[in-house]
């Protein structure tokens, strides 16, 4: 990988637009949904007992006003935003090295499931052999989905270090070309196309229905966008797209369980956390933030902050989406919504900066790769 500080200079909104032009024939333009019910719930102060044991215990709960715009990447091909980055990275690789070389060597990656399925789909579509290293504890439906596209699946331990060791072993035997799951320029650009669509859809929607916006007019301002943060490709891509649009702040969201909030902790200390070992229910967020991704996310002019929520709060947000919106999402997808609903620090920020008017907030639902059995186990 090239020097991150040099590579990050090339991560511009123009690079996101160029990626979108390349991948459009291969991806879905996923819908942007709203929910008056969730607007109302999020705009209602939390109960005082919800703040027990937090720095805000005994204080009056915040009174933010939210209008949500949900970018539903759970309806993307393979059920997650990862299809964007995988197609972009593979198309760029073929353009750079020629299809004959890439077909001869094949490609390889490691992933807990969504990038695995995405690269398997892209490789199948473009007739490229693919080796996918997956943790043995990956969701069975994600393993089955990856195999269904013809990829060779090899199992590993759950940490990124264990995955990368298996990747290195396979590369030594096959000479397959690595397409990283998140720490890669082309992956970041592909994921950033989520933001390009979101912004365009938001403006179209509030122009048609001004009442959906806190601004109450046909030229609303998207005050904030929040995405989950695992490896950081989605958040870095979204932040790159909005980097020249000062009216929109970008935020990240993480689980706090067993240190899964490595990005939040790293921002507090000013140093990237390189190792994460967690079994959070948000299985797509069990990896540390990538080196290049960190260069973007740690830039406060691009990402305004990262917040964390508990397993119980993630489950509560997931239940609301399932029951109130009738939308199937995986736990990782709702971590951003959980921050808006339950993280009092973030809610106070919205109340303070948004004032009586409030904020229009884009929330990226990153994926929907779960099963009836998994949902039953979570809520049973």
C-alpha positions in Angstrom: 0.0 0.0 0.0 1.3 3.5 -0.8 2.0 6.0 1.9 -1.4 6.7 3.6 -0.7 10.4 3.9 0.0 10.6 0.2 -2.9 8.4 -0.8 -5.4 10.4 1.3 -4.7 13.5 -0.8 -6.1 11.7 -3.8 -9.3 10.9 -1.9 -11.5 13.7 -3.2 -15.2 14.1 -4.2 -14.1 13.8 -7.8 -12.6 10.4 -7.1 -16.0 9.3 -5.7 -17.8 10.6 -8.9 -15.3 8.7 -11.1 -16.0 5.5 -9.1 -19.7 5.9 -9.5 -19.4 6.3 -13.3 -17.5 3.0 -13.4 -19.7 0.9 -11.1 -23.2 2.1 -12.0 -23.9 -0.8 -14.5 -23.2 -3.3 -11.7 -24.9 -1.9 -8.6 -28.4 -1.0 -7.4 -29.4 2.6 -6.6 -30.8 1.8 -3.2 -33.9 3.6 -1.8 -33.9 6.5 0.7 -36.7 5.9 3.2 -38.2 8.1 6.0 -40.2 7.2 9.1 -42.3 9.7 11.1 -42.5 7.1 13.9 -38.7 7.0 14.3 -38.5 10.8 14.0 -40.9 11.1 16.9 -39.2 8.5 19.1 -35.7 10.0 18.5 -37.0 13.5 19.1 -38.5 12.5 22.5 -36.2 13.0 25.5 -34.8 9.8 27.1 -36.2 8.8 30.5 -33.9 10.0 33.4 -33.3 6.3 34.4 -31.8 5.7 31.0 -28.9 8.0 32.0 -28.1 6.2 35.2 -24.5 5.2 35.3 -23.5 7.7 32.6 -21.8 11.1 32.8 -25.2 12.6 32.4 -26.9 11.0 35.4 -29.1 13.4 37.3 -29.1 15.9 34.4 -32.2 16.9 32.3 -32.2 14.7 29.2 -31.5 16.4 25.9 -34.3 17.5 23.6 -33.0 17.1 20.0 -35.2 17.2 16.9 -34.4 14.6 14.2 -35.7 14.1 10.7 -34.2 10.8 9.5 -33.4 9.8 5.9 -32.4 6.2 5.8 -30.1 5.1 3.0 -31.0 1.4 2.6 -27.9 -0.4 1.5 -29.6 -3.6 2.9 -31.3 -3.6 -0.5 -27.9 -3.4 -2.3 -26.7 -6.4 -4.3 -25.6 -9.2 -1.8 -27.5 -7.2 0.8 -24.8 -4.7 1.7 -22.9 -1.6 0.6 -19.8 -3.7 0.1 -20.8 -4.5 -3.5 -19.8 -0.9 -4.4 -16.2 -1.2 -3.2 -15.7 -4.7 -4.5 -16.8 -4.0 -8.0 -14.8 -0.7 -8.1 -11.6 -2.3 -6.8 -11.9 -5.3 -9.2 -12.7 -3.2 -12.2 -9.7 -0.9 -11.5 -7.5 -3.9 -11.0 -8.5 -5.3 -14.4 -8.0 -1.9 -16.0 -4.5 -1.7 -14.5 -3.2 -5.2 -15.0 -5.3 -6.6 -17.9 -8.0 -9.2 -17.6 -5.7 -12.0 -18.7 -3.3 -11.6 -15.7 -6.1 -11.1 -13.2 -7.9 -14.2 -14.5 -4.8 -16.3 -14.4 -3.9 -15.3 -10.8 -7.3 -14.8 -9.3 -8.1 -12.5 -6.4 -8.2 -13.0 -2.6 -9.7 -11.3 0.4 -10.7 -11.8 4.0 -14.0 -10.9 5.5 -16.6 -11.9 8.1 -19.2 -11.9 5.4 -20.4 -8.9 3.5 -17.2 -8.0 1.6 -16.7 -11.8 1.1 -20.0 -12.0 -0.7 -19.4 -8.8 -2.6 -16.0 -9.8 -4.0 -17.4 -13.3 -4.8 -20.2 -11.6 -6.8 -17.9 -9.2 -8.6 -15.4 -11.9 -9.4 -18.2 -14.2 -10.7 -19.7 -11.3 -12.8 -16.3 -10.5 -14.3 -15.1 -14.1 -14.7 -12.3 -14.0 -12.2 -11.4 -16.8 -9.8 -11.8 -15.8 -6.1 -10.4 -17.1 -2.8 -12.3 -15.8 0.3 -10.9 -16.3 3.8 -13.8 -16.1 6.4 -13.8 -16.5 10.2 -15.2 -19.9 11.1 -17.8 -18.1 13.3 -19.2 -16.2 10.3 -22.9 -16.2 9.9 -23.9 -19.4 8.0 -26.1 -17.4 5.6 -23.1 -15.2 4.7 -20.9 -18.3 4.1 -23.6 -19.8 1.9 -24.0 -16.6 0.0 -20.3 -16.4 -0.7 -20.1 -19.9 -1.9 -23.2 -19.4 -4.1 -21.1 -17.2 -6.4 -18.5 -19.8 -7.0 -15.8 -18.5 -4.7 -13.5 -20.9 -2.8 -14.0 -20.3 0.9 -11.2 -21.0 3.4 -11.9 -20.6 7.2 -9.7 -18.8 9.7 -9.8 -17.5 13.3 -11.9 -14.4 14.1 -9.3 -11.7 14.5 -7.9 -9.7 11.6 -4.4 -11.0 12.4 -5.6 -14.6 12.1 -7.4 -13.9 8.8 -4.4 -12.2 7.3 -2.1 -15.1 8.1 -4.4 -17.5 6.2 -4.5 -15.0 3.3 -0.7 -14.9 3.2 -0.5 -18.7 3.1 -2.9 -18.9 0.2 -1.2 -16.2 -1.7 2.1 -18.0 -1.4 0.5 -21.0 -3.0 -1.6 -19.3 -5.7 -0.2 -15.9 -6.4 -3.7 -14.5 -6.0 -4.0 -10.7 -5.9 -5.2 -9.2 -2.6 -8.3 -7.0 -2.7 -8.5 -5.7 0.9 -11.9 -5.5 2.6 -11.6 -1.9 3.6 -8.1 -0.5 3.8 -7.7 0.4 0.2 -8.1 3.5 -2.0 -10.4 1.9 -4.6 -12.5 0.3 -1.9 -13.0 3.6 -0.1 -14.0 5.4 -3.4 -16.5 2.7 -4.2 -18.1 2.8 -0.7 -18.3 6.6 -1.0 -20.7 6.4 -3.8 -23.3 5.6 -1.1 -23.1 9.3 -0.1 -23.3 10.5 -3.7 -26.7 8.8 -4.1 -27.9 9.7 -0.7 -27.3 13.4 -1.2 -29.0 13.5 -4.6 -32.0 11.5 -3.3 -32.3 13.7 -0.3 -32.6 16.8 -2.4 -35.1 15.2 -4.7 -37.2 14.0 -1.8 -37.4 17.3 0.1 -38.0 19.2 -3.1 -41.1 17.0 -3.6 -42.1 16.9 0.0 -40.7 19.8 2.0 -42.5 18.8 5.1 -40.1 15.8 5.5 -37.3 18.2 6.4 -36.8 20.2 9.6 -36.0 23.2 7.3 -39.6 23.0 5.9 -38.6 24.1 2.4 -37.8 22.5 -0.9 -34.0 23.3 -0.6 -33.2 21.6 2.7 -29.7 21.0 4.1 -28.6 17.6 5.1 -27.1 18.6 8.4 -25.4 15.2 9.2 -24.8 11.7 7.9 -23.9 8.9 10.3 -22.5 5.5 9.3 -21.3 2.4 11.1 -17.5 2.1 11.5 -15.7 -1.3 11.4 -12.7 -1.2 9.1 -13.8 2.3 8.2 -14.2 2.1 4.4 -17.8 3.3 4.3 -17.2 6.1 6.8 -14.0 7.3 5.0 -15.8 7.2 1.6 -18.8 9.1 2.9 -16.6 11.6 4.6 -14.5 12.0 1.4 -17.6 12.8 -0.7 -18.9 15.4 1.8 -15.4 16.9 2.4 -16.1 19.9 0.3 -19.7 20.4 1.6 -19.3 22.2 4.9 -23.0 22.2 5.7 -23.0 18.4 6.2 -21.2 16.9 9.1 -20.2 13.2 9.0 -20.2 11.0 12.1 -19.3 7.4 12.8 -20.9 4.8 15.1 -19.5 1.8 16.8 -20.5 -0.9 19.3 -18.8 -0.5 22.7 -18.8 -4.2 23.6 -15.4 -5.8 24.3 -13.5 -2.8 22.9 -15.2 -2.8 19.5 -15.2 1.1 19.7 -11.5 1.2 18.7 -12.0 4.2 16.4 -13.7 6.2 19.2 -10.9 5.3 21.6 -8.2 6.0 19.1 -9.6 9.5 18.4 -9.5 10.2 22.2 -5.8 9.3 22.5 -4.8 10.5 19.0 -3.4 7.2 18.0 -5.0 4.4 15.8 -5.8 1.2 17.7 -4.4 -1.7 15.6 -6.0 -4.7 17.3 -9.6 -5.6 18.1 -10.9 -8.8 19.5 -14.6 -8.7 20.2 -17.7 -10.8 19.7 -20.2 -7.9 19.4 -23.5 -8.8 17.8 -22.6 -6.2 15.1 -20.3 -8.8 13.5 -19.5 -6.6 10.5 -17.8 -4.2 12.9 -15.3 -6.5 14.6 -12.3 -5.2 12.8 -9.9 -2.3 13.6 -10.0 0.8 11.4 -7.6 0.6 8.5 -4.5 2.7 8.2 -5.7 4.8 5.2 -9.2 5.0 6.6 -7.8 6.3 9.8 -6.1 9.2 7.9 -9.5 10.3 6.8 -11.6 9.6 9.9 -9.0 11.2 12.3 -9.3 14.4 10.3 -11.8 16.5 12.2 -12.5 18.6 9.1 -13.9 15.4 7.5 -15.4 13.4 10.4 -16.9 15.4 13.2 -16.9 12.6 15.7 -17.4 8.9 16.5 -19.8 7.6 19.1 -20.5 4.2 20.7 -23.5 2.3 21.9 -24.2 -0.9 23.9 -25.4 -4.3 22.6 -28.8 -3.6 24.2 -29.1 -0.3 22.4 -28.2 -1.9 19.1 -30.9 -4.5 19.7 -33.4 -1.9 20.6 -32.7 0.1 17.4 -32.9 -3.1 15.3 -36.2 -4.0 16.9 -37.6 -0.6 16.0 -36.5 -0.9 12.4 -37.9 -4.4 12.0 -41.2 -3.6 13.7 -41.9 0.0 12.8 -40.3 0.3 9.4 -40.8 -3.3 8.3 -37.2 -3.3 7.0 -34.8 -6.2 7.5 -31.4 -5.1 8.7 -28.5 -6.8 10.4 -27.2 -5.5 13.8 -24.2 -3.7 12.3 -26.6 -1.6 10.1 -28.4 0.1 12.9 -25.5 1.2 15.1 -25.8 4.7 13.6 -29.5 4.9 14.5 -28.8 3.6 18.0 -26.4 6.5 18.5 -29.1 9.0 17.5 -31.6 7.3 19.8 -29.5 6.5 22.9 -26.1 8.2 22.9 -26.8 11.2 25.2 -23.6 13.0 24.2 -24.6 12.9 20.5 -28.2 13.8 21.3 -27.0 16.9 23.3 -24.8 17.9 20.3 -27.8 17.8 18.0 -30.0 19.7 20.5 -27.3 22.4 20.9 -26.2 22.8 17.3 -29.6 22.2 15.8 -31.5 24.4 18.2 -35.3 24.5 18.0 -35.2 23.6 14.3 -33.2 20.4 14.6 -31.3 18.4 12.1 -32.0 16.4 8.9 -29.8 13.3 9.4 -28.9 10.7 6.8 -28.5 7.3 8.4 -26.8 4.6 6.4 -28.3 1.1 6.9 -25.2 -0.7 5.8 -26.6 -4.2 5.3 -29.3 -6.8 5.9 -27.5 -10.1 5.9 -29.2 -11.9 8.7 -31.6 -14.8 9.1 -34.8 -15.6 10.8 -32.9 -17.9 13.1 -30.4 -15.2 14.0 -33.1 -12.7 14.7 -35.0 -15.2 16.8 -31.9 -16.0 18.8 -31.3 -12.3 19.4 -34.8 -11.5 20.6 -35.8 -14.8 22.0 
